[in-house]
Amino acid sequence: MNIRMSCMGSLLVSIILSIILTVLINLIFL
């Protein structure tokens, strides 16, 4: 595994998790 690939993968996962969290918070407060 390349270090750069794993770095990009973890960054992508963190972005996806933050988007899911914001969507869930919007659904709760609506």
mmCIF file of the N, C-alpha and C atoms, coordinates in Angstrom:
data_MODEL
# 
_entry.id   MODEL 
# 
loop_
_atom_site.group_PDB 
_atom_site.id 
_atom_site.type_symbol 
_atom_site.label_atom_id 
_atom_site.label_alt_id 
_atom_site.label_comp_id 
_atom_site.label_asym_id 
_atom_site.label_entity_id 
_atom_site.label_seq_id 
_atom_site.pdbx_PDB_ins_code 
_atom_site.Cartn_x 
_atom_site.Cartn_y 
_atom_site.Cartn_z 
_atom_site.occupancy 
_atom_site.B_iso_or_equiv 
_atom_site.pdbx_formal_charge 
_atom_site.auth_seq_id 
_atom_site.auth_comp_id 
_atom_site.auth_asym_id 
_atom_site.auth_atom_id 
_atom_site.pdbx_PDB_model_num 
ATOM 1  N N  . MET A 1 1  ? 0.842   -1.198 0.000  1.00 0.00 ? 1  MET A N  1 
ATOM 2  C CA . MET A 1 1  ? 0.000   0.000  0.000  1.00 0.00 ? 1  MET A CA 1 
ATOM 3  C C  . MET A 1 1  ? 0.884   1.258  0.000  1.00 0.00 ? 1  MET A C  1 
ATOM 4  N N  . ASN A 1 2  ? 0.489   2.237  -0.766 1.00 0.00 ? 2  ASN A N  1 
ATOM 5  C CA . ASN A 1 2  ? 1.208   3.500  -0.760 1.00 0.00 ? 2  ASN A CA 1 
ATOM 6  C C  . ASN A 1 2  ? 0.741   4.363  0.409  1.00 0.00 ? 2  ASN A C  1 
ATOM 7  N N  . ILE A 1 3  ? 1.658   5.155  0.941  1.00 0.00 ? 3  ILE A N  1 
ATOM 8  C CA . ILE A 1 3  ? 1.298   6.026  2.068  1.00 0.00 ? 3  ILE A CA 1 
ATOM 9  C C  . ILE A 1 3  ? 0.337   7.114  1.591  1.00 0.00 ? 3  ILE A C  1 
ATOM 10 N N  . ARG A 1 4  ? 0.572   7.595  0.367  1.00 0.00 ? 4  ARG A N  1 
ATOM 11 C CA . ARG A 1 4  ? -0.276  8.661  -0.171 1.00 0.00 ? 4  ARG A CA 1 
ATOM 12 C C  . ARG A 1 4  ? -1.709  8.163  -0.377 1.00 0.00 ? 4  ARG A C  1 
ATOM 13 N N  . MET A 1 5  ? -1.851  6.934  -0.869 1.00 0.00 ? 5  MET A N  1 
ATOM 14 C CA . MET A 1 5  ? -3.182  6.372  -1.104 1.00 0.00 ? 5  MET A CA 1 
ATOM 15 C C  . MET A 1 5  ? -3.957  6.237  0.200  1.00 0.00 ? 5  MET A C  1 
ATOM 16 N N  . SER A 1 6  ? -3.292  5.742  1.252  1.00 0.00 ? 6  SER A N  1 
ATOM 17 C CA . SER A 1 6  ? -3.978  5.580  2.537  1.00 0.00 ? 6  SER A CA 1 
ATOM 18 C C  . SER A 1 6  ? -4.330  6.947  3.123  1.00 0.00 ? 6  SER A C  1 
ATOM 19 N N  . CYS A 1 7  ? -3.480  7.939  2.879  1.00 0.00 ? 7  CYS A N  1 
ATOM 20 C CA . CYS A 1 7  ? -3.746  9.294  3.375  1.00 0.00 ? 7  CYS A CA 1 
ATOM 21 C C  . CYS A 1 7  ? -4.992  9.857  2.690  1.00 0.00 ? 7  CYS A C  1 
ATOM 22 N N  . MET A 1 8  ? -5.069  9.700  1.372  1.00 0.00 ? 8  MET A N  1 
ATOM 23 C CA . MET A 1 8  ? -6.223  10.194 0.626  1.00 0.00 ? 8  MET A CA 1 
ATOM 24 C C  . MET A 1 8  ? -7.477  9.444  1.032  1.00 0.00 ? 8  MET A C  1 
ATOM 25 N N  . GLY A 1 9  ? -7.356  8.142  1.290  1.00 0.00 ? 9  GLY A N  1 
ATOM 26 C CA . GLY A 1 9  ? -8.508  7.342  1.694  1.00 0.00 ? 9  GLY A CA 1 
ATOM 27 C C  . GLY A 1 9  ? -9.062  7.799  3.032  1.00 0.00 ? 9  GLY A C  1 
ATOM 28 N N  . SER A 1 10 ? -8.165  8.062  3.977  1.00 0.00 ? 10 SER A N  1 
ATOM 29 C CA . SER A 1 10 ? -8.622  8.500  5.302  1.00 0.00 ? 10 SER A CA 1 
ATOM 30 C C  . SER A 1 10 ? -9.245  9.895  5.219  1.00 0.00 ? 10 SER A C  1 
ATOM 31 N N  . LEU A 1 11 ? -8.694  10.732 4.351  1.00 0.00 ? 11 LEU A N  1 
ATOM 32 C CA . LEU A 1 11 ? -9.246  12.071 4.167  1.00 0.00 ? 11 LEU A CA 1 
ATOM 33 C C  . LEU A 1 11 ? -10.649 11.987 3.575  1.00 0.00 ? 11 LEU A C  1 
ATOM 34 N N  . LEU A 1 12 ? -10.816 11.100 2.590  1.00 0.00 ? 12 LEU A N  1 
ATOM 35 C CA . LEU A 1 12 ? -12.126 10.918 1.956  1.00 0.00 ? 12 LEU A CA 1 
ATOM 36 C C  . LEU A 1 12 ? -13.139 10.391 2.961  1.00 0.00 ? 12 LEU A C  1 
ATOM 37 N N  . VAL A 1 13 ? -12.728 9.452  3.798  1.00 0.00 ? 13 VAL A N  1 
ATOM 38 C CA . VAL A 1 13 ? -13.625 8.887  4.811  1.00 0.00 ? 13 VAL A CA 1 
ATOM 39 C C  . VAL A 1 13 ? -14.044 9.959  5.817  1.00 0.00 ? 13 VAL A C  1 
ATOM 40 N N  . SER A 1 14 ? -13.107 10.810 6.211  1.00 0.00 ? 14 SER A N  1 
ATOM 41 C CA . SER A 1 14 ? -13.441 11.861 7.181  1.00 0.00 ? 14 SER A CA 1 
ATOM 42 C C  . SER A 1 14 ? -14.414 12.870 6.574  1.00 0.00 ? 14 SER A C  1 
ATOM 43 N N  . ILE A 1 15 ? -14.237 13.175 5.282  1.00 0.00 ? 15 ILE A N  1 
ATOM 44 C CA . ILE A 1 15 ? -15.148 14.109 4.608  1.00 0.00 ? 15 ILE A CA 1 
ATOM 45 C C  . ILE A 1 15 ? -16.545 13.512 4.513  1.00 0.00 ? 15 ILE A C  1 
ATOM 46 N N  . ILE A 1 16 ? -16.620 12.216 4.159  1.00 0.00 ? 16 ILE A N  1 
ATOM 47 C CA . ILE A 1 16 ? -17.917 11.545 4.048  1.00 0.00 ? 16 ILE A CA 1 
ATOM 48 C C  . ILE A 1 16 ? -18.606 11.491 5.408  1.00 0.00 ? 16 ILE A C  1 
ATOM 49 N N  . LEU A 1 17 ? -17.849 11.206 6.459  1.00 0.00 ? 17 LEU A N  1 
ATOM 50 C CA . LEU A 1 17 ? -18.434 11.140 7.799  1.00 0.00 ? 17 LEU A CA 1 
ATOM 51 C C  . LEU A 1 17 ? -18.955 12.510 8.235  1.00 0.00 ? 17 LEU A C  1 
ATOM 52 N N  . SER A 1 18 ? -18.221 13.565 7.909  1.00 0.00 ? 18 SER A N  1 
ATOM 53 C CA . SER A 1 18 ? -18.673 14.912 8.291  1.00 0.00 ? 18 SER A CA 1 
ATOM 54 C C  . SER A 1 18 ? -19.956 15.291 7.542  1.00 0.00 ? 18 SER A C  1 
ATOM 55 N N  . ILE A 1 19 ? -20.049 14.876 6.271  1.00 0.00 ? 19 ILE A N  1 
ATOM 56 C CA . ILE A 1 19 ? -21.266 15.153 5.498  1.00 0.00 ? 19 ILE A CA 1 
ATOM 57 C C  . ILE A 1 19 ? -22.449 14.400 6.086  1.00 0.00 ? 19 ILE A C  1 
ATOM 58 N N  . ILE A 1 20 ? -22.246 13.133 6.452  1.00 0.00 ? 20 ILE A N  1 
ATOM 59 C CA . ILE A 1 20 ? -23.324 12.335 7.037  1.00 0.00 ? 20 ILE A CA 1 
ATOM 60 C C  . ILE A 1 20 ? -23.760 12.936 8.377  1.00 0.00 ? 20 ILE A C  1 
ATOM 61 N N  . LEU A 1 21 ? -22.798 13.411 9.167  1.00 0.00 ? 21 LEU A N  1 
ATOM 62 C CA . LEU A 1 21 ? -23.136 14.018 10.453 1.00 0.00 ? 21 LEU A CA 1 
ATOM 63 C C  . LEU A 1 21 ? -23.956 15.285 10.263 1.00 0.00 ? 21 LEU A C  1 
ATOM 64 N N  . THR A 1 22 ? -23.584 16.117 9.299  1.00 0.00 ? 22 THR A N  1 
ATOM 65 C CA . THR A 1 22 ? -24.338 17.351 9.072  1.00 0.00 ? 22 THR A CA 1 
ATOM 66 C C  . THR A 1 22 ? -25.746 17.052 8.573  1.00 0.00 ? 22 THR A C  1 
ATOM 67 N N  . VAL A 1 23 ? -25.886 16.025 7.738  1.00 0.00 ? 23 VAL A N  1 
ATOM 68 C CA . VAL A 1 23 ? -27.215 15.638 7.247  1.00 0.00 ? 23 VAL A CA 1 
ATOM 69 C C  . VAL A 1 23 ? -28.081 15.127 8.402  1.00 0.00 ? 23 VAL A C  1 
ATOM 70 N N  . LEU A 1 24 ? -27.490 14.320 9.285  1.00 0.00 ? 24 LEU A N  1 
ATOM 71 C CA . LEU A 1 24 ? -28.251 13.799 10.426 1.00 0.00 ? 24 LEU A CA 1 
ATOM 72 C C  . LEU A 1 24 ? -28.670 14.922 11.363 1.00 0.00 ? 24 LEU A C  1 
ATOM 73 N N  . ILE A 1 25 ? -27.778 15.883 11.590 1.00 0.00 ? 25 ILE A N  1 
ATOM 74 C CA . ILE A 1 25 ? -28.104 17.014 12.463 1.00 0.00 ? 25 ILE A CA 1 
ATOM 75 C C  . ILE A 1 25 ? -29.219 17.851 11.844 1.00 0.00 ? 25 ILE A C  1 
ATOM 76 N N  . ASN A 1 26 ? -29.170 18.047 10.526 1.00 0.00 ? 26 ASN A N  1 
ATOM 77 C CA . ASN A 1 26 ? -30.234 18.799 9.843  1.00 0.00 ? 26 ASN A CA 1 
ATOM 78 C C  . ASN A 1 26 ? -31.563 18.078 9.946  1.00 0.00 ? 26 ASN A C  1 
ATOM 79 N N  . LEU A 1 27 ? -31.545 16.764 9.826  1.00 0.00 ? 27 LEU A N  1 
ATOM 80 C CA . LEU A 1 27 ? -32.784 15.994 9.929  1.00 0.00 ? 27 LEU A CA 1 
ATOM 81 C C  . LEU A 1 27 ? -33.357 16.065 11.341 1.00 0.00 ? 27 LEU A C  1 
ATOM 82 N N  . ILE A 1 28 ? -32.483 16.055 12.348 1.00 0.00 ? 28 ILE A N  1 
ATOM 83 C CA . ILE A 1 28 ? -32.958 16.105 13.740 1.00 0.00 ? 28 ILE A CA 1 
ATOM 84 C C  . ILE A 1 28 ? -33.554 17.483 14.049 1.00 0.00 ? 28 ILE A C  1 
ATOM 85 N N  . PHE A 1 29 ? -32.896 18.556 13.579 1.00 0.00 ? 29 PHE A N  1 
ATOM 86 C CA . PHE A 1 29 ? -33.360 19.900 13.914 1.00 0.00 ? 29 PHE A CA 1 
ATOM 87 C C  . PHE A 1 29 ? -34.461 20.394 12.998 1.00 0.00 ? 29 PHE A C  1 
ATOM 88 N N  . LEU A 1 30 ? -34.754 19.662 11.927 1.00 0.00 ? 30 LEU A N  1 
ATOM 89 C CA . LEU A 1 30 ? -35.922 20.019 11.111 1.00 0.00 ? 30 LEU A CA 1 
ATOM 90 C C  . LEU A 1 30 ? -37.139 19.329 11.689 1.00 0.00 ? 30 LEU A C  1 
# 
